[in-house]
Structure formats: C-alpha cells, structure tokens
C-alpha cells in the first residue's frame, strides 16, 4: 500500500498535518495432515508473517530553521498547533518505521482408543519487532490563546501559555522480541451412550518481552530507601536500575512464570435417553498476554526519550528561556552521564507480575417439544483476574 504525503503533491503548509504511507505485509503458511493409522491423525503447521509499516513525510522547515532556539531531530520538519488557527505537521504522521516478524510452528495429534478420543499438541512462536518513530522529536508547540484570548494573536505576539505549550523527547525507539509456548492434552470420553465428558489442561508459561537494546528499567523501593543509585546511568533517580546493574532480571525487568496451567472440563448429557433433551456444561481457564507495544512508553522515559514538558507562559522564539529551571538537554548523549528530565513518564512493574487469566463457564439446556418447536436456556459467565492497571507508587497526600 503506497500513498505519498499530500505536501509532496501540493506544497501547501496546511497539507503537512497528514503524512504518507509505504506499507507491506507478507504471509506464508505450510501445513501437512498425515494419517498415521486409521485411528491416529497428525497435523503439522508452520507460518511466517511480516509487516513493514513506513510512515513518510515531505520536508519543509524545522523550528531552528525559522529562528526558534531549540533542537530538532528532524532537520526539515516542525510541529505547531494553534487553537482556532492552523496546524503544521503531525507527530504520528512523520517519519517512522515499524517492522514486525513472527514465526510459529505447531503439531497436533488426535487418536481414538475405544470410548476415548485423545488429543495433544504443542505450539511455539516468536515475534520480533523494531519501531523507530519521531512523535515529539522535532519539538511540539501548542498555542492555545491563553495569553491574549486568541490563538492567532498569541502566535503573532510570539507567546505560549497553558499547561504544556512545549513538549520534546528524543526519537522513540522500541526494539523487542518475545517467545510463546503452549502445550495441551485432552480426552473426550463417551462414558455412556447418554453422557460424554471432555477434560483437559493447557500449559502456557509466560515469557516477558525482552528489549534487546536494553532500553528498559525498573524501580525498587528497597533500593530507594537504602539510597542506591544505578551504576549504568549515574543521573537516574534513587531506586531505579537497568540492565547491567546487579540483580536486574533479564532485558524485561520481570521474571518468567512457568506455572500457568489452564484446566478445561465439559459434559454433554441426555438425561432421558430419548434424544430430545440435552444438558451441556463447561468450565475453562485461559490466559491473556500483553501486546507487542506494551513498553512503548519506555521509549519516552528518561534517559532514552527524556520527554520534557515546559509549562507556560513561555516565549515561542526561545521556549527554554523562562522555563522554571528546565534546561535544554537535546540532543541527548547516551552514556553513563546521560541526563534525566524532570517528571519522566516512568512505569514500574512487579518482578513476578501475575498473568491475566479469564475464567469462563456455561450451562445450556435444550428440549425438543415437537418436530418444529425447540426451547433453549443458556447461562454464560466469566471472570477476569490479575488485570494489569496502573496505580501511583507514591500518591500525593491531602494534608488539609
């Protein structure tokens, strides 16, 4: 799929808020179903999927090009939004690439032994993702009219007000990979001509995503209380540590979970044996896993993104001139002395984070009344546990 940036077709600055697309998707699949014996069937599958998403933009000018005292990671691009006025550029519409490749193999065996139909199988997969974006790397200017009462008037006056009229971060980069493995066994047992029972279990250990460029961190209250600092980044706040610091768990900040078992059981019963009434019931536990961009905010956290927010009022020509002590740290040098911006968007995770699980159960009763009448009643229920939600690690206390 290809679409050029509108500004490339018609060079009007009002067209720069939307970018272009140069996207590609490829899928490959191979399968073989083999009859081992008249009662045993083996099914093998292998797949490969690849997506290459490329957001493009056309060059025009950057903030430094027009005399604004800032740094832009995109030499010919600017982000400016004026309330009641116009917009130049778009943070999610400029240069960015997202490439994801996933591989998966599975093998399933089904066999019949007397009154039993037994099935078991395994699935293994890995995905690799590399994302490079510039959502706020040119610097994001927002003029809301809070100085004079009109956005365009503030623009002419060269003044910006509001909570965060200027935002900037380094390019947000997310390079990650993850493994998945699942194995199951189940038995469908025809206990009697009127009762069938299905029972099984699935094993799905959880492997946390690995950020292969080490752009990951975690926070430990014990380290904070004891005054420990990172040896990888000396300017990191107390309690934070990173890959390379003693005790840091892999390239994810979390440990694997090997004990995730999902039992499943179901039954189908004809209580009267006349073929006109059926009672079915089942229960199962399944696990859910976070998506491939779960750590996307890490890309904006210090020191990799060091997202900086400057409160108004400030000067459009020099946002850092009266910024309450916030210095211009861009471009960032990533070494042991890398700077950490104030109020960084950190997310701290538990080392032994529990996997999200969903319990599901149902009961269904059907009765045939005549050749063309049927009544049915069904109850469905589910409960989700261990949802991953964010809470304040150090919330403010109302002393009033």
N, C-alpha and C positions, 0 to 999 in steps of 0.2 A: 504494500500500500504506500503510495507516494503522493504527497501534497506539498507544493512549495510554500514558503512563508508568503503571506499576502503582500508584505512590504517589498518583496523581491519582484512581484508582478507589477505593483503600482506603488511608487515611492512617496507615500503619504504617511507621515509620522503616526497618524491615528490608526494605521493598519498594524502597528508594531505590537499591539497587545496580544495578538494571536500569532503563534508560530507555525512551522511546517511539520510534516511527518515523513519519515522514511523507515517503514516498519517491514519486518519479515518474520514469518512463522513457518516452521518446518516440523513435520511429524513422521515418524517411522514406526511400524509395528510388524512383529513377526510372531506367528503362532503355530503350534503343532499339537493336534489332538491324536493320541495314539491308543489303540485298543490293545492292551497288554494281553488280556484273556477275555473270554466272553463276559466275565463279571468284574473286570478291572479296567478303568479308563484313566489315562494320564493326560493332563493338559499343561502345556508349557507356553508362556507368553514372554515376550521381550519388547520393550518400547523405548523410544528416544523422542523427546520433544525439545524444541529450541525456539525461543523467541528473541528477536533483536529489535528493540524499540529505540528509535532515534528521533528525539525532538530537535528541530532545527530552527534557526532564526537568521534574519538578514542583518548585516551590520549597518549602523548609522553613527552614533557617537556615544561616548560614556560621560559620566558626571565629571571626571577630571578634564575631559576634552572641552567642556564649556566653563571651566574655571572653578569648579567646586573642589574644595580641599579634602578629597577623600581618595581612597584607592579602590580600583575596580579590577576584579579577577577576569572580567570580560572587557577587553580594550575598546570595543565598539558597541557597547550596549548599556542602556540606562533603564531604571525602574522608577517611575514617577506617577503618582495618583493624586488628582486634585478633586476634592469633593465639589460637585456642581460644575466641574470643568472637564478636563480631558485626562486620558491615561496614556502613558508611553511605556511600552514593554510589558511583559508578563512573567512573573517569577517561575511559573510552571510551564511557560511557553518558550523558553530559551534553550540553549544548547544542553542536551542531556542524552545519555545512553543508558539503557537497561537491558542487559543480556542475561538470560536465564536458560540453563540446560539441565534437563532431568533425565535420568536413566532408571529403568525399572525392569526387574525380572521376577517372574512368579511361576510356581509349579504346584498343581493341584492333582490329587489322586482320589478317585472315588471307586469304592468296591462294594459288592453285595455279598453278604455271608448269612445265609438263612433268612431270618427275620430282620437283619440289620443292614442298613446302608451306611457305610462308614466313609467319612471324607476327612482328609487332612491336607495341609498345604502350607507354603511359605511365600512371603513377598518381601523383596528387598529393593530399596530405591535410594538414590542420592540426587540432590539438586545442587547446582552451583549458580550463584547469582552475582553479577557485578553491576553496580549502579553508580553513575557519575552525573551529578546534577549541579545546577547553579541557581537554586531558588532565590537566595539572598546574597550571592557572592558579588553582584555589581553594586550592592547597597540599595536599600529600598526606601524611597522618600514618599511620605504621605502628608499632604497639606489638606487640613480639614476645615479651614476657615475660622478656627477658634481665636485667632488674633484680631482680625478686623470684622469678622462676621460673614465673610465671603471667601470661598476657596481661591478664586482667581485673584482677588485683592491681596490675599496673603502671599500668593505666588509673585505678584508684581512687587510687593514690598520685600520679598526675599526672607519671609519669616515663617516658621513652622511651629505650631502648638500641638496640644493633645498629649496623650499618654506616651506613645512611642512613635514620634514622627519619623525617626530614622532607625532602621534595623540593618545589620550586616552580619554575615558569617562567611567563613571560608567555604569553598565548594563542598557540598555534602556528598561523601563517598561511602558506599556500603558494599563491601565485598564479603560474601558469606557462603557457607555451604552447610548441608545438613544430611544426615543419614536417617533412613526409616527402615524398620524391620518389623514384620508381623508373622506370626505362626498360629495355626489353629488346628483343632481336631473336633469332630462332631460325629454323633451317632443318631441316625433316625431308626428307631426301634418300633416295629409293629408288635406291640405286646399281645394284643388280641385282635380279631377282625374288627372290633369296635373301638380300640384305643391305640393311638400312635403317640410316642413320646420322642421328642428331639432334644438332645442335650449336648453341650459342647463348651469349649473355652477358647479364648483368643489371647495370645500373649503379645503385647505391644510395648516393649521398653521404649522409654523416651530419651532421645539424644538431643541435648540443646544445640542450637545453632552455633557454629563456630565462625567468628570473624577473623578471617585468615590474615588480614593486615593489622591485627592486634588493636583495632580501634574500638576497644571495649573497656569497661571499668566496673567496679562495684564499690559499695560503701559498707563499712563495718563499724558499728557503734563502739565495739570494744577497742578498736584501733583509734577511734576518735577520742574516747575517754582517756586513753593512755598517751595521747599526743603523738601518735605515729604518723609519719609522712611517707609518701611514696619515694622510692629511690629512682623510679623511671622518669617521673615528672616532679621536679622539686617544688614547683609552684602550686601543685594540686592542694586543695583544701585538706585539712586533717581528716583521717578516716578513709580517704579514697585510696584505692590501689588498683594496679593494672597488670597485664601480662608481663612477666619479668620480675614482679615483686614476689617475695616469699609467700607461699600459701595461696596464690591466686589460682582458682580452679579452671584450667584449660583456657581456650580462647572464647569462652562464653560468659564466664563469671558464675556459672552454675554447674552442678553435678548431674551426672546421668541418673536415671531412675530405671532400675531393672525389674521391679516387682509389679508392673502394671498388668494385671490379669482381668479379662472381661468374661465372666461366665454368661452363658445363654441357655435357657430352657424353655420348652414349649410343649403343648399337648393338644391333640385333637381327639374328641370323644363323641361317639354316637351312643347316648345313654339308653335308648330304647331298642336299638338294633334294627329299626325299620327303614333306615336311610333317609328319614325325613327331619331329624333333629341333629344339630351339631353344636358342640361347645368347644371353643378354642381359647386357649390362654397362653401367654408367654411373658418372659422377662429377659432383659439383657442389659449389660453394662458395656458402653462403648467410650472410647477416649477421643479427645479432640486436641489438635496441636495448633500453635500459632502460625501465622503466615510468614512468608519469606521476608517481609519488610518490618518485622516486629521491632528490630533495632534501628529503625530509620531515624529516630530522634537522637540516637547516639552520635550520628553523623554531625549533628549541630551542637553537641555538647562540647565544652572545653576539654582538651585543647584542640581537637580536630576541627570543629566548626567555630568554637568560641563565639557563639551568637551574642551580639552586642546590641542592646536596646538603649536608646538615648531619649530621655523624657524632654518634652518641650517646656517652655519655648526655646527654640534654638534658631540659629542662622542657617538659611538654605545654602549659602556660599561656603560656610565652614561649620558643619554640624558638631564638631568636637570642641569648638572654641569656648562654649559656656555649658559644658556637659556635666557639671557637678562632679568633676574629678575623673570622668571616664576618658581614658586616653585612647588614641588611635593605635591599635595593635596590628593592623593589617598593612602588608601581607605578613602572615604568621610563619615563623621559623619553627619547624617541628623537631625539637631536640630536647634534651633534659631540662632546659630552661624555658620551654615553651610557655607563653602567657596563658592565664586562665581568666576569662572575662567574668564580670560580676553577674550574679543571678543566673548562672548557667542552667539550662533545662535538663537536669540530671534525673535519671530513673534508676533506683537501686532495687535489685532483685534478691530474693532469698536464694541461698546456695542450693537448698533442697526444695525448690518450688514444686508444689504438687501439681500433677497433671489434671487438666479439666476432664471430668467424667460426666456422662449422661446416663442415668438410669431410665429405662423405658419398660412399660408393662401394658398389657391389654387383656381384655376379656370380651369375647364375642359369642352371642347365642343366636342361632338361626333356626327357624321352624317353617317347614313347608305345610301350608294349610290345605291347598288343593293343587290341581295341575297348573294353575296360573296365579296363585297367591302365595306370597312369602313374607314373613315378618322377621325382622332382624334388630338386635340391640347390641351396641358395641361401646365399651368404655376404653379410653386411651389415657394413659398418664405418663408423665416424665418428670424428672428432677435433675437439675444440673448442679454439680458441686465443684468447688475449687475454681470458680471463675477468677480470671486474672484482672483485677481492677487496681487503680492507683489510689493511694492514700498518702497524706502528708506525713513524712517521717518525723518532722519537728514542727507541728502546727502552732500557730500563734495562740496565746492565752489572753483572754479578756480579763483585764485586771480591774475593770470598772465595776 
